[in-house]
Amino acid sequence: MIVLGIETSCDETGVAVYDTDRGVRAHALHSQVAMHEEYGGVVPELASRDHIRRLLPLTRRVLEQSGVTLGELAAIAYTEGPGLAGALLVGASVAGALAYALGIPAIGVHHLEGHLLSPLLSQRPPRFPFVALLVSGGHTQLMRVEGVGRYLLLGETLDDAAGEAFDKTAQLLGLGYPGGPAISRLAEQGTSGRFRLPRPMIASGDLDFSFSGLKTAVRDLVRHTTLDADTKADVANAFQAAMVDVLVAKSVAALDRANLERLVIAGGVGANKQLRAALDARAAARGFDVFYPELELCTDNGAMIALAGALRLQGSGIRNQESEHPDVAEGGRYGFTVRPRWDLASLAPPAT
């Protein structure tokens, strides 16, 4: 079964072709970082307009590279939410129109479910059940994952997400947008231990996170410190060390609480080299397994959406729109909606 995946939830346009027998046949991604950088963050209207410009050319390119024709597609999977409403509508409308023209299902996918399942595309995929750390610009959550659509929230951030804290710290240091990669590169040049920042809620006894206080601590440090090049690197090093310590401690605590030995890291912050190194070291010491998506699949991408759509389509047993498809939104067989806010824990397993 071959599925076309479309991702347009925020500032990256992703398209991919996924084959349940052969894996990812082709995928392409256009990042809007350069466009949004001068504003210090994503401008929703600009993001939507750029998705309109990029989506169809990317789709044509991916189909050509994969060697797949439109007639071979079994379904179109698209990001239904969460995300920016206008950006989501671009992908949903293109997916719905294309599915209508081909007479195949259009499957709305939860963006975070795509991230959660993306390690299944790696050369070393995890087995269910596992604990997942979803860590990105907009989300920081720990989930117990029993299978597709079977998710239990264990803990989440009470304020800023990890990626958001990276972005805000980068702004304080004058590093621009996006903050995660810039902080990581600068931290490698810094001296460990010169500054000590708080590890919020690391000993709270629960699995929740809070990063607003860490961001405030960086702001206070910057205000009272002369920021030469070396000092900026040392602050970046201290911030990243605090962030990594909290994420690792909470992830290990979640494994203990869930009585599991498999940890999956998903989302953009999962590409952070220092986080991966710290988790690998803890896994070796504690005897659990840790799994990551391929680096190119840590960011938003169409491959994870195509995979999630294929798994849901396989579970539902539906092959065409003549059957009632549970993931087709209200408004008729080919109607669609988008969900800018959508709780991952509210998802159900595929209907059988």
ZADO-1210 file (C-alpha; in nm, 4 decimals, padded with zeros to 6 digits):
<atoms>
<atom x="00.0000" y="00.0000" z="00.0000" code="MET" pos="1"/>
<atom x="00.1345" y="00.3416" z="-00.1004" code="ILE" pos="2"/>
<atom x="00.0389" y="00.6632" z="00.0811" code="VAL" pos="3"/>
<atom x="00.1196" y="01.0242" z="-00.0013" code="LEU" pos="4"/>
<atom x="00.1871" y="01.2332" z="00.3104" code="GLY" pos="5"/>
<atom x="00.1439" y="01.6124" z="00.3346" code="ILE" pos="6"/>
<atom x="00.2673" y="01.8220" z="00.6281" code="GLU" pos="7"/>
<atom x="00.1866" y="02.1953" z="00.6535" code="THR" pos="8"/>
<atom x="00.1286" y="02.2554" z="01.0245" code="SER" pos="9"/>
<atom x="00.3681" y="02.5477" z="01.0725" code="CYS" pos="10"/>
<atom x="00.6751" y="02.6726" z="00.8861" code="ASP" pos="11"/>
<atom x="00.7847" y="02.3672" z="00.6873" code="GLU" pos="12"/>
<atom x="00.6211" y="02.2176" z="00.3806" code="THR" pos="13"/>
<atom x="00.6788" y="01.8427" z="00.3733" code="GLY" pos="14"/>
<atom x="00.5705" y="01.5808" z="00.1207" code="VAL" pos="15"/>
<atom x="00.6567" y="01.2105" z="00.1101" code="ALA" pos="16"/>
<atom x="00.5594" y="00.8818" z="-00.0476" code="VAL" pos="17"/>
<atom x="00.5511" y="00.5881" z="00.1929" code="TYR" pos="18"/>
<atom x="00.5187" y="00.2259" z="00.0825" code="ASP" pos="19"/>
<atom x="00.4192" y="-00.0290" z="00.3487" code="THR" pos="20"/>
<atom x="00.6380" y="-00.2858" z="00.1725" code="ASP" pos="21"/>
<atom x="00.9405" y="-00.0720" z="00.0840" code="ARG" pos="22"/>
<atom x="00.9383" y="00.2127" z="00.3348" code="GLY" pos="23"/>
<atom x="00.9878" y="00.5778" z="00.2365" code="VAL" pos="24"/>
<atom x="01.0161" y="00.5929" z="-00.1416" code="ARG" pos="25"/>
<atom x="01.0907" y="00.9665" z="-00.1530" code="ALA" pos="26"/>
<atom x="01.0433" y="01.2784" z="00.0557" code="HIS" pos="27"/>
<atom x="01.1105" y="01.6507" z="00.0232" code="ALA" pos="28"/>
<atom x="01.0983" y="01.9433" z="00.2632" code="LEU" pos="29"/>
<atom x="01.0979" y="02.3188" z="00.2247" code="HIS" pos="30"/>
<atom x="01.1853" y="02.5207" z="00.5344" code="SER" pos="31"/>
<atom x="01.0611" y="02.8777" z="00.5789" code="GLN" pos="32"/>
<atom x="01.3302" y="02.9636" z="00.8371" code="VAL" pos="33"/>
<atom x="01.5000" y="03.2226" z="00.6160" code="ALA" pos="34"/>
<atom x="01.1692" y="03.3995" z="00.5547" code="MET" pos="35"/>
<atom x="01.0679" y="03.4163" z="00.9220" code="HIS" pos="36"/>
<atom x="01.4137" y="03.4851" z="01.0643" code="GLU" pos="37"/>
<atom x="01.3918" y="03.8624" z="01.0269" code="GLU" pos="38"/>
<atom x="01.0744" y="03.8628" z="01.2393" code="TYR" pos="39"/>
<atom x="01.2217" y="03.6504" z="01.5170" code="GLY" pos="40"/>
<atom x="00.9488" y="03.3872" z="01.4819" code="GLY" pos="41"/>
<atom x="00.6797" y="03.2465" z="01.2544" code="VAL" pos="42"/>
<atom x="00.4360" y="03.4907" z="01.0912" code="VAL" pos="43"/>
<atom x="00.1199" y="03.2807" z="01.0303" code="PRO" pos="44"/>
<atom x="-00.0034" y="03.4622" z="00.7190" code="GLU" pos="45"/>
<atom x="00.3359" y="03.4419" z="00.5520" code="LEU" pos="46"/>
<atom x="00.3591" y="03.0751" z="00.6420" code="ALA" pos="47"/>
<atom x="00.0220" y="02.9973" z="00.4816" code="SER" pos="48"/>
<atom x="00.1060" y="03.1828" z="00.1608" code="ARG" pos="49"/>
<atom x="00.4392" y="03.0043" z="00.1284" code="ASP" pos="50"/>
<atom x="00.2743" y="02.6639" z="00.1728" code="HIS" pos="51"/>
<atom x="00.0455" y="02.7522" z="-00.1195" code="ILE" pos="52"/>
<atom x="00.3480" y="02.8287" z="-00.3380" code="ARG" pos="53"/>
<atom x="00.5486" y="02.5219" z="-00.2398" code="ARG" pos="54"/>
<atom x="00.3085" y="02.2331" z="-00.1928" code="LEU" pos="55"/>
<atom x="00.2188" y="02.1346" z="-00.5488" code="LEU" pos="56"/>
<atom x="00.5753" y="02.1626" z="-00.6881" code="PRO" pos="57"/>
<atom x="00.7030" y="01.9529" z="-00.3955" code="LEU" pos="58"/>
<atom x="00.4312" y="01.6946" z="-00.4567" code="THR" pos="59"/>
<atom x="00.5207" y="01.6653" z="-00.8246" code="ARG" pos="60"/>
<atom x="00.8907" y="01.6312" z="-00.7365" code="ARG" pos="61"/>
<atom x="00.8328" y="01.3595" z="-00.4757" code="VAL" pos="62"/>
<atom x="00.6067" y="01.1559" z="-00.7037" code="LEU" pos="63"/>
<atom x="00.8671" y="01.1772" z="-00.9810" code="GLU" pos="64"/>
<atom x="01.1533" y="01.0797" z="-00.7503" code="GLN" pos="65"/>
<atom x="00.9573" y="00.7884" z="-00.6034" code="SER" pos="66"/>
<atom x="00.8558" y="00.6508" z="-00.9419" code="GLY" pos="67"/>
<atom x="00.4973" y="00.6333" z="-00.8165" code="VAL" pos="68"/>
<atom x="00.2027" y="00.7456" z="-01.0270" code="THR" pos="69"/>
<atom x="-00.1127" y="00.9039" z="-00.8873" code="LEU" pos="70"/>
<atom x="-00.3042" y="00.5913" z="-00.9828" code="GLY" pos="71"/>
<atom x="-00.0896" y="00.3794" z="-00.7492" code="GLU" pos="72"/>
<atom x="-00.1751" y="00.5817" z="-00.4379" code="LEU" pos="73"/>
<atom x="-00.4029" y="00.4123" z="-00.1853" code="ALA" pos="74"/>
<atom x="-00.4628" y="00.7279" z="00.0234" code="ALA" pos="75"/>
<atom x="-00.3573" y="01.0838" z="00.0935" code="ILE" pos="76"/>
<atom x="-00.2575" y="01.1565" z="00.4537" code="ALA" pos="77"/>
<atom x="-00.2393" y="01.5170" z="00.5718" code="TYR" pos="78"/>
<atom x="-00.1768" y="01.6986" z="00.8979" code="THR" pos="79"/>
<atom x="-00.5166" y="01.7884" z="01.0436" code="GLU" pos="80"/>
<atom x="-00.3716" y="01.9502" z="01.3559" code="GLY" pos="81"/>
<atom x="-00.2484" y="02.0860" z="01.5830" code="PRO" pos="82"/>
<atom x="-00.0824" y="02.3844" z="01.4204" code="GLY" pos="83"/>
<atom x="-00.1535" y="02.7169" z="01.2534" code="LEU" pos="84"/>
<atom x="-00.5086" y="02.7207" z="01.1170" code="ALA" pos="85"/>
<atom x="-00.4230" y="02.8809" z="00.7833" code="GLY" pos="86"/>
<atom x="-00.1230" y="02.6578" z="00.7250" code="ALA" pos="87"/>
<atom x="-00.3229" y="02.3465" z="00.8084" code="LEU" pos="88"/>
<atom x="-00.5978" y="02.4477" z="00.5659" code="LEU" pos="89"/>
<atom x="-00.3509" y="02.4530" z="00.2769" code="VAL" pos="90"/>
<atom x="-00.2507" y="02.0904" z="00.3239" code="GLY" pos="91"/>
<atom x="-00.6033" y="01.9736" z="00.4085" code="ALA" pos="92"/>
<atom x="-00.7602" y="02.1345" z="00.1013" code="SER" pos="93"/>
<atom x="-00.4966" y="01.9995" z="-00.1383" code="VAL" pos="94"/>
<atom x="-00.5211" y="01.6512" z="00.0144" code="ALA" pos="95"/>
<atom x="-00.9011" y="01.6553" z="00.0004" code="GLY" pos="96"/>
<atom x="-00.9114" y="01.7726" z="-00.3602" code="ALA" pos="97"/>
<atom x="-00.6535" y="01.5197" z="-00.4744" code="LEU" pos="98"/>
<atom x="-00.8262" y="01.2354" z="-00.2894" code="ALA" pos="99"/>
<atom x="-01.1605" y="01.3334" z="-00.4433" code="TYR" pos="100"/>
<atom x="-01.0115" y="01.3343" z="-00.7912" code="ALA" pos="101"/>
<atom x="-00.8540" y="00.9912" z="-00.7383" code="LEU" pos="102"/>
<atom x="-01.1435" y="00.8350" z="-00.5461" code="GLY" pos="103"/>
<atom x="-00.9254" y="00.7367" z="-00.2503" code="ILE" pos="104"/>
<atom x="-00.9380" y="00.8218" z="00.1221" code="PRO" pos="105"/>
<atom x="-00.8044" y="01.1475" z="00.2656" code="ALA" pos="106"/>
<atom x="-00.6836" y="01.0752" z="00.6185" code="ILE" pos="107"/>
<atom x="-00.6397" y="01.3501" z="00.8756" code="GLY" pos="108"/>
<atom x="-00.3347" y="01.2819" z="01.0955" code="VAL" pos="109"/>
<atom x="-00.2425" y="01.4268" z="01.4335" code="HIS" pos="110"/>
<atom x="00.0893" y="01.6078" z="01.3924" code="HIS" pos="111"/>
<atom x="00.2261" y="01.4753" z="01.7211" code="LEU" pos="112"/>
<atom x="00.1217" y="01.1202" z="01.6391" code="GLU" pos="113"/>
<atom x="00.3384" y="01.1565" z="01.3310" code="GLY" pos="114"/>
<atom x="00.6351" y="01.2600" z="01.5450" code="HIS" pos="115"/>
<atom x="00.5579" y="00.9872" z="01.7971" code="LEU" pos="116"/>
<atom x="00.5635" y="00.7136" z="01.5328" code="LEU" pos="117"/>
<atom x="00.8523" y="00.8551" z="01.3250" code="SER" pos="118"/>
<atom x="01.1186" y="00.6339" z="01.4919" code="PRO" pos="119"/>
<atom x="00.9381" y="00.3394" z="01.3295" code="LEU" pos="120"/>
<atom x="01.0917" y="00.4633" z="01.0026" code="LEU" pos="121"/>
<atom x="01.4479" y="00.4281" z="01.1333" code="SER" pos="122"/>
<atom x="01.6805" y="00.1374" z="01.0684" code="GLN" pos="123"/>
<atom x="01.6351" y="00.0333" z="01.4323" code="ARG" pos="124"/>
<atom x="01.2636" y="00.0774" z="01.5037" code="PRO" pos="125"/>
<atom x="01.1235" y="00.0300" z="01.8567" code="PRO" pos="126"/>
<atom x="00.8613" y="-00.2236" z="01.9540" code="ARG" pos="127"/>
<atom x="00.5451" y="-00.1360" z="02.1446" code="PHE" pos="128"/>
<atom x="00.4995" y="-00.0571" z="02.4288" code="PRO" pos="129"/>
<atom x="00.7398" y="00.2282" z="02.5026" code="PHE" pos="130"/>
<atom x="00.7675" y="00.5629" z="02.6753" code="VAL" pos="131"/>
<atom x="00.7951" y="00.8580" z="02.4373" code="ALA" pos="132"/>
<atom x="00.9385" y="01.2018" z="02.5029" code="LEU" pos="133"/>
<atom x="00.7767" y="01.4437" z="02.2570" code="LEU" pos="134"/>
<atom x="00.9974" y="01.7489" z="02.2676" code="VAL" pos="135"/>
<atom x="00.9612" y="02.0332" z="02.0185" code="SER" pos="136"/>
<atom x="00.9010" y="02.4044" z="01.9823" code="GLY" pos="137"/>
<atom x="00.5421" y="02.3799" z="02.0923" code="GLY" pos="138"/>
<atom x="00.5229" y="02.0603" z="02.2974" code="HIS" pos="139"/>
<atom x="00.7055" y="01.8799" z="02.5752" code="THR" pos="140"/>
<atom x="00.5216" y="01.5667" z="02.6844" code="GLN" pos="141"/>
<atom x="00.5917" y="01.2201" z="02.8176" code="LEU" pos="142"/>
<atom x="00.3572" y="00.9509" z="02.6864" code="MET" pos="143"/>
<atom x="00.3120" y="00.5812" z="02.7476" code="ARG" pos="144"/>
<atom x="00.2547" y="00.4258" z="02.4046" code="VAL" pos="145"/>
<atom x="00.0870" y="00.0857" z="02.3830" code="GLU" pos="146"/>
<atom x="00.0204" y="00.1007" z="02.0077" code="GLY" pos="147"/>
<atom x="-00.1174" y="00.3233" z="01.7336" code="VAL" pos="148"/>
<atom x="-00.3756" y="00.5511" z="01.8933" code="GLY" pos="149"/>
<atom x="-00.3189" y="00.4050" z="02.2410" code="ARG" pos="150"/>
<atom x="-00.1514" y="00.6882" z="02.4299" code="TYR" pos="151"/>
<atom x="-00.1479" y="00.7772" z="02.7978" code="LEU" pos="152"/>
<atom x="-00.0189" y="01.1184" z="02.9037" code="LEU" pos="153"/>
<atom x="00.2334" y="01.0813" z="03.1867" code="LEU" pos="154"/>
<atom x="00.3520" y="01.4403" z="03.2144" code="GLY" pos="155"/>
<atom x="00.3787" y="01.7653" z="03.0207" code="GLU" pos="156"/>
<atom x="00.5105" y="02.1177" z="03.0430" code="THR" pos="157"/>
<atom x="00.3128" y="02.3574" z="03.2581" code="LEU" pos="158"/>
<atom x="00.4316" y="02.6612" z="03.0611" code="ASP" pos="159"/>
<atom x="00.7024" y="02.6981" z="02.7951" code="ASP" pos="160"/>
<atom x="00.7924" y="02.3990" z="02.5822" code="ALA" pos="161"/>
<atom x="01.1591" y="02.3036" z="02.5572" code="ALA" pos="162"/>
<atom x="01.1947" y="02.4314" z="02.2019" code="GLY" pos="163"/>
<atom x="01.0260" y="02.7572" z="02.2969" code="GLU" pos="164"/>
<atom x="01.2764" y="02.8027" z="02.5801" code="ALA" pos="165"/>
<atom x="01.5603" y="02.7431" z="02.3324" code="PHE" pos="166"/>
<atom x="01.4182" y="03.0104" z="02.1000" code="ASP" pos="167"/>
<atom x="01.3711" y="03.2671" z="02.3780" code="LYS" pos="168"/>
<atom x="01.7192" y="03.2059" z="02.5174" code="THR" pos="169"/>
<atom x="01.8662" y="03.2447" z="02.1709" code="ALA" pos="170"/>
<atom x="01.6930" y="03.5812" z="02.1396" code="GLN" pos="171"/>
<atom x="01.8401" y="03.6920" z="02.4737" code="LEU" pos="172"/>
<atom x="02.1852" y="03.6019" z="02.3424" code="LEU" pos="173"/>
<atom x="02.1268" y="03.7702" z="02.0071" code="GLY" pos="174"/>
<atom x="02.1445" y="03.4458" z="01.8115" code="LEU" pos="175"/>
<atom x="01.8310" y="03.4842" z="01.6024" code="GLY" pos="176"/>
<atom x="01.5680" y="03.2271" z="01.5000" code="TYR" pos="177"/>
<atom x="01.5384" y="02.9291" z="01.5268" code="PRO" pos="178"/>
<atom x="01.7164" y="02.9025" z="01.8588" code="GLY" pos="179"/>
<atom x="01.7766" y="02.5312" z="01.9078" code="GLY" pos="180"/>
<atom x="02.0534" y="02.4702" z="01.6515" code="PRO" pos="181"/>
<atom x="02.2187" y="02.8052" z="01.7313" code="ALA" pos="182"/>
<atom x="02.2274" y="02.7360" z="02.1066" code="ILE" pos="183"/>
<atom x="02.3630" y="02.3861" z="02.0465" code="SER" pos="184"/>
<atom x="02.6473" y="02.5069" z="01.8240" code="ARG" pos="185"/>
<atom x="02.7415" y="02.7899" z="02.0588" code="LEU" pos="186"/>
<atom x="02.7252" y="02.5661" z="02.3668" code="ALA" pos="187"/>
<atom x="02.9956" y="02.3442" z="02.2209" code="GLU" pos="188"/>
<atom x="03.2352" y="02.6403" z="02.2413" code="GLN" pos="189"/>
<atom x="03.1441" y="02.7237" z="02.6017" code="GLY" pos="190"/>
<atom x="03.3124" y="02.6350" z="02.9302" code="THR" pos="191"/>
<atom x="03.1122" y="02.3942" z="03.1414" code="SER" pos="192"/>
<atom x="03.0529" y="02.4981" z="03.4999" code="GLY" pos="193"/>
<atom x="03.1218" y="02.8709" z="03.4738" code="ARG" pos="194"/>
<atom x="02.7505" y="02.9411" z="03.5256" code="PHE" pos="195"/>
<atom x="02.4975" y="02.7265" z="03.7095" code="ARG" pos="196"/>
<atom x="02.1317" y="02.7603" z="03.6109" code="LEU" pos="197"/>
<atom x="01.8315" y="02.6019" z="03.7875" code="PRO" pos="198"/>
<atom x="01.6899" y="02.2625" z="03.6894" code="ARG" pos="199"/>
<atom x="01.3154" y="02.3393" z="03.7216" code="PRO" pos="200"/>
<atom x="01.1009" y="02.0623" z="03.8734" code="MET" pos="201"/>
<atom x="01.3782" y="01.8051" z="03.8390" code="ILE" pos="202"/>
<atom x="01.2960" y="01.6733" z="04.1887" code="ALA" pos="203"/>
<atom x="00.9219" y="01.7520" z="04.1871" code="SER" pos="204"/>
<atom x="00.8216" y="01.3882" z="04.2239" code="GLY" pos="205"/>
<atom x="00.5969" y="01.4010" z="03.9172" code="ASP" pos="206"/>
<atom x="00.6603" y="01.3875" z="03.5426" code="LEU" pos="207"/>
<atom x="00.5666" y="01.7457" z="03.4556" code="ASP" pos="208"/>
<atom x="00.8035" y="02.0116" z="03.3222" code="PHE" pos="209"/>
<atom x="00.8408" y="02.3875" z="03.3602" code="SER" pos="210"/>
<atom x="01.0882" y="02.5939" z="03.1613" code="PHE" pos="211"/>
<atom x="00.9684" y="02.9522" z="03.2093" code="SER" pos="212"/>
<atom x="01.1817" y="02.9847" z="03.5227" code="GLY" pos="213"/>
<atom x="01.4889" y="02.8632" z="03.3375" code="LEU" pos="214"/>
<atom x="01.4294" y="03.1246" z="03.0692" code="LYS" pos="215"/>
<atom x="01.3890" y="03.3920" z="03.3388" code="THR" pos="216"/>
<atom x="01.7131" y="03.2827" z="03.5042" code="ALA" pos="217"/>
<atom x="01.8947" y="03.3254" z="03.1727" code="VAL" pos="218"/>
<atom x="01.7416" y="03.6712" z="03.1302" code="ARG" pos="219"/>
<atom x="01.8560" y="03.7760" z="03.4775" code="ASP" pos="220"/>
<atom x="02.2044" y="03.6377" z="03.4141" code="LEU" pos="221"/>
<atom x="02.2304" y="03.8231" z="03.0826" code="VAL" pos="222"/>
<atom x="02.1196" y="04.1503" z="03.2442" code="ARG" pos="223"/>
<atom x="02.3944" y="04.1363" z="03.5044" code="HIS" pos="224"/>
<atom x="02.6773" y="03.9978" z="03.2907" code="THR" pos="225"/>
<atom x="02.8958" y="04.1520" z="03.0232" code="THR" pos="226"/>
<atom x="02.8187" y="03.9477" z="02.7144" code="LEU" pos="227"/>
<atom x="03.1394" y="03.9035" z="02.5216" code="ASP" pos="228"/>
<atom x="03.1713" y="03.6120" z="02.2806" code="ALA" pos="229"/>
<atom x="03.3113" y="03.3718" z="02.5406" code="ASP" pos="230"/>
<atom x="03.0454" y="03.4608" z="02.7954" code="THR" pos="231"/>
<atom x="02.7657" y="03.4025" z="02.5438" code="LYS" pos="232"/>
<atom x="02.9065" y="03.0573" z="02.4766" code="ALA" pos="233"/>
<atom x="02.9290" y="02.9844" z="02.8493" code="ASP" pos="234"/>
<atom x="02.5672" y="03.0944" z="02.9050" code="VAL" pos="235"/>
<atom x="02.4514" y="02.8776" z="02.6142" code="ALA" pos="236"/>
<atom x="02.6437" y="02.5857" z="02.7631" code="ASN" pos="237"/>
<atom x="02.4841" y="02.6365" z="03.1049" code="ALA" pos="238"/>
<atom x="02.1338" y="02.6672" z="02.9590" code="PHE" pos="239"/>
<atom x="02.1666" y="02.3557" z="02.7473" code="GLN" pos="240"/>
<atom x="02.3122" y="02.1571" z="03.0381" code="ALA" pos="241"/>
<atom x="02.0151" y="02.2508" z="03.2576" code="ALA" pos="242"/>
<atom x="01.7660" y="02.1632" z="02.9842" code="MET" pos="243"/>
<atom x="01.9301" y="01.8285" z="02.9091" code="VAL" pos="244"/>
<atom x="01.9518" y="01.7346" z="03.2779" code="ASP" pos="245"/>
<atom x="01.5785" y="01.7920" z="03.3250" code="VAL" pos="246"/>
<atom x="01.4733" y="01.6082" z="03.0080" code="LEU" pos="247"/>
<atom x="01.6930" y="01.3084" z="03.0880" code="VAL" pos="248"/>
<atom x="01.5877" y="01.2892" z="03.4547" code="ALA" pos="249"/>
<atom x="01.2173" y="01.3063" z="03.3755" code="LYS" pos="250"/>
<atom x="01.2471" y="01.0531" z="03.0918" code="SER" pos="251"/>
<atom x="01.4229" y="00.8008" z="03.3154" code="VAL" pos="252"/>
<atom x="01.1646" y="00.8604" z="03.5889" code="ALA" pos="253"/>
<atom x="00.8883" y="00.7953" z="03.3335" code="ALA" pos="254"/>
<atom x="01.0452" y="00.4619" z="03.2394" code="LEU" pos="255"/>
<atom x="01.0573" y="00.3655" z="03.6054" code="ASP" pos="256"/>
<atom x="00.6974" y="00.4753" z="03.6602" code="ARG" pos="257"/>
<atom x="00.5750" y="00.2842" z="03.3536" code="ALA" pos="258"/>
<atom x="00.7940" y="-00.0192" z="03.4279" code="ASN" pos="259"/>
<atom x="00.9270" y="-00.0161" z="03.0697" code="LEU" pos="260"/>
<atom x="01.2740" y="-00.0373" z="02.9175" code="GLU" pos="261"/>
<atom x="01.2221" y="00.1347" z="02.5809" code="ARG" pos="262"/>
<atom x="01.2380" y="00.5135" z="02.5420" code="LEU" pos="263"/>
<atom x="01.1540" y="00.6940" z="02.2174" code="VAL" pos="264"/>
<atom x="01.2618" y="01.0541" z="02.1548" code="ILE" pos="265"/>
<atom x="01.0592" y="01.2463" z="01.8963" code="ALA" pos="266"/>
<atom x="01.0305" y="01.6072" z="01.7827" code="GLY" pos="267"/>
<atom x="01.2724" y="01.8757" z="01.6725" code="GLY" pos="268"/>
<atom x="01.4658" y="01.9016" z="02.0000" code="VAL" pos="269"/>
<atom x="01.5349" y="01.5292" z="01.9639" code="GLY" pos="270"/>
<atom x="01.8032" y="01.6240" z="01.7107" code="ALA" pos="271"/>
<atom x="02.0069" y="01.7959" z="01.9840" code="ASN" pos="272"/>
<atom x="02.3458" y="01.6205" z="02.0015" code="LYS" pos="273"/>
<atom x="02.4006" y="01.6865" z="02.3705" code="GLN" pos="274"/>
<atom x="02.0594" y="01.5443" z="02.4588" code="LEU" pos="275"/>
<atom x="02.1273" y="01.2318" z="02.2553" code="ARG" pos="276"/>
<atom x="02.4694" y="01.1841" z="02.4120" code="ALA" pos="277"/>
<atom x="02.3304" y="01.2237" z="02.7643" code="ALA" pos="278"/>
<atom x="02.0460" y="00.9808" z="02.6996" code="LEU" pos="279"/>
<atom x="02.2789" y="00.7255" z="02.5412" code="ASP" pos="280"/>
<atom x="02.5093" y="00.7462" z="02.8438" code="ALA" pos="281"/>
<atom x="02.2219" y="00.7053" z="03.0881" code="ARG" pos="282"/>
<atom x="02.0779" y="00.4176" z="02.8838" code="ALA" pos="283"/>
<atom x="02.4126" y="00.2367" z="02.8941" code="ALA" pos="284"/>
<atom x="02.4386" y="00.2884" z="03.2691" code="ALA" pos="285"/>
<atom x="02.0777" y="00.1953" z="03.3513" code="ARG" pos="286"/>
<atom x="02.0244" y="-00.0801" z="03.0940" code="GLY" pos="287"/>
<atom x="01.7338" y="00.0577" z="02.8901" code="PHE" pos="288"/>
<atom x="01.7056" y="00.1142" z="02.5136" code="ASP" pos="289"/>
<atom x="01.6627" y="00.4560" z="02.3556" code="VAL" pos="290"/>
<atom x="01.5375" y="00.5168" z="02.0011" code="PHE" pos="291"/>
<atom x="01.5504" y="00.8265" z="01.7808" code="TYR" pos="292"/>
<atom x="01.4156" y="00.9195" z="01.4386" code="PRO" pos="293"/>
<atom x="01.6711" y="00.9741" z="01.1672" code="GLU" pos="294"/>
<atom x="01.8040" y="01.3310" z="01.1962" code="LEU" pos="295"/>
<atom x="01.6292" y="01.4376" z="00.8754" code="GLU" pos="296"/>
<atom x="01.2983" y="01.3172" z="01.0227" code="LEU" pos="297"/>
<atom x="01.3255" y="01.4991" z="01.3568" code="CYS" pos="298"/>
<atom x="01.1861" y="01.8161" z="01.2071" code="THR" pos="299"/>
<atom x="00.8328" y="01.8371" z="01.0663" code="ASP" pos="300"/>
<atom x="00.8122" y="01.6196" z="00.7547" code="ASN" pos="301"/>
<atom x="00.5749" y="01.4416" z="00.5222" code="GLY" pos="302"/>
<atom x="00.7183" y="01.0945" z="00.5838" code="ALA" pos="303"/>
<atom x="00.5901" y="01.0768" z="00.9406" code="MET" pos="304"/>
<atom x="00.2445" y="01.1871" z="00.8256" code="ILE" pos="305"/>
<atom x="00.2380" y="00.9275" z="00.5478" code="ALA" pos="306"/>
<atom x="00.3446" y="00.6568" z="00.7938" code="LEU" pos="307"/>
<atom x="00.0792" y="00.7496" z="01.0503" code="ALA" pos="308"/>
<atom x="-00.1852" y="00.7614" z="00.7785" code="GLY" pos="309"/>
<atom x="-00.0813" y="00.4208" z="00.6442" code="ALA" pos="310"/>
<atom x="-00.0938" y="00.2624" z="00.9903" code="LEU" pos="311"/>
<atom x="-00.4406" y="00.4032" z="01.0519" code="ARG" pos="312"/>
<atom x="-00.5596" y="00.2939" z="00.7094" code="LEU" pos="313"/>
<atom x="-00.4273" y="-00.0587" z="00.7669" code="GLN" pos="314"/>
<atom x="-00.6000" y="-00.0721" z="01.1036" code="GLY" pos="315"/>
<atom x="-00.9336" y="00.0460" z="00.9656" code="SER" pos="316"/>
<atom x="-00.9381" y="-00.2006" z="00.6782" code="GLY" pos="317"/>
<atom x="-01.0708" y="00.0729" z="00.4454" code="ILE" pos="318"/>
<atom x="-00.9394" y="00.0967" z="00.0913" code="ARG" pos="319"/>
<atom x="-01.1782" y="00.3434" z="-00.0747" code="ASN" pos="320"/>
<atom x="-01.4314" y="00.6077" z="00.0068" code="GLN" pos="321"/>
<atom x="-01.7287" y="00.3806" z="-00.0625" code="GLU" pos="322"/>
<atom x="-01.6893" y="00.2688" z="00.2986" code="SER" pos="323"/>
<atom x="-01.7520" y="00.4985" z="00.5935" code="GLU" pos="324"/>
<atom x="-01.4076" y="00.6312" z="00.6827" code="HIS" pos="325"/>
<atom x="-01.3725" y="00.7273" z="01.0511" code="PRO" pos="326"/>
<atom x="-01.1036" y="00.9851" z="00.9819" code="ASP" pos="327"/>
<atom x="-01.2979" y="01.1806" z="00.7189" code="VAL" pos="328"/>
<atom x="-01.4328" y="01.4937" z="00.8823" code="ALA" pos="329"/>
<atom x="-01.7870" y="01.6246" z="00.8861" code="GLU" pos="330"/>
<atom x="-01.9277" y="01.7728" z="00.5692" code="GLY" pos="331"/>
<atom x="-01.9561" y="01.4667" z="00.3479" code="GLY" pos="332"/>
<atom x="-01.7256" y="01.1884" z="00.2407" code="ARG" pos="333"/>
<atom x="-01.4658" y="01.4331" z="00.1159" code="TYR" pos="334"/>
<atom x="-01.5288" y="01.7135" z="00.3593" code="GLY" pos="335"/>
<atom x="-01.2408" y="01.8134" z="00.5821" code="PHE" pos="336"/>
<atom x="-01.1630" y="02.0183" z="00.8855" code="THR" pos="337"/>
<atom x="-00.8517" y="02.1303" z="01.0680" code="VAL" pos="338"/>
<atom x="-00.7835" y="02.1303" z="01.4413" code="ARG" pos="339"/>
<atom x="-00.5374" y="02.4010" z="01.5491" code="PRO" pos="340"/>
<atom x="-00.5745" y="02.2643" z="01.9033" code="ARG" pos="341"/>
<atom x="-00.5975" y="01.8878" z="01.9392" code="TRP" pos="342"/>
<atom x="-00.5118" y="01.6778" z="02.2430" code="ASP" pos="343"/>
<atom x="-00.2989" y="01.3772" z="02.1498" code="LEU" pos="344"/>
<atom x="-00.4381" y="01.1749" z="02.4400" code="ALA" pos="345"/>
<atom x="-00.7873" y="01.2094" z="02.2873" code="SER" pos="346"/>
<atom x="-00.6950" y="00.9911" z="01.9882" code="LEU" pos="347"/>
<atom x="-00.8429" y="00.6450" z="01.9601" code="ALA" pos="348"/>
<atom x="-00.6938" y="00.3353" z="01.7926" code="PRO" pos="349"/>
<atom x="-00.7905" y="00.2825" z="01.4276" code="PRO" pos="350"/>
<atom x="-01.1474" y="00.1551" z="01.3923" code="ALA" pos="351"/>
<atom x="-01.1638" y="-00.2043" z="01.2782" code="THR" pos="352"/>
</atoms>
